[in-house]
Amino acid sequence: MSAPVTRTAAVQAAARALVDAVAERAARTPRQAAEAAYYPGHPLGSVAEIEAAVIRRRAADTAELPQAA
């Protein structure tokens, strides 16, 4: 029988899973991200529009990062 999982271990495992998911998402090209996000009836209407939104969002996110000294 294994030892019970502690709260700390559970939080650490969840944090690792989140970091992995964010890294996997960031590794996608804007087109891949758009294709993964598209579904019929999507508010943006097409993969091309979603791709443009992904590009804009990534550019905005990059602009918010602090500049290296």
Secondary structure, DSSP 8 states (H G I E B T S, - for coil): ------HHHHHHHHHHHHHHHHHHHHTS-HHHHHHHH--TT-TT-SHHHHHHHHHHHHHHHHHHS----
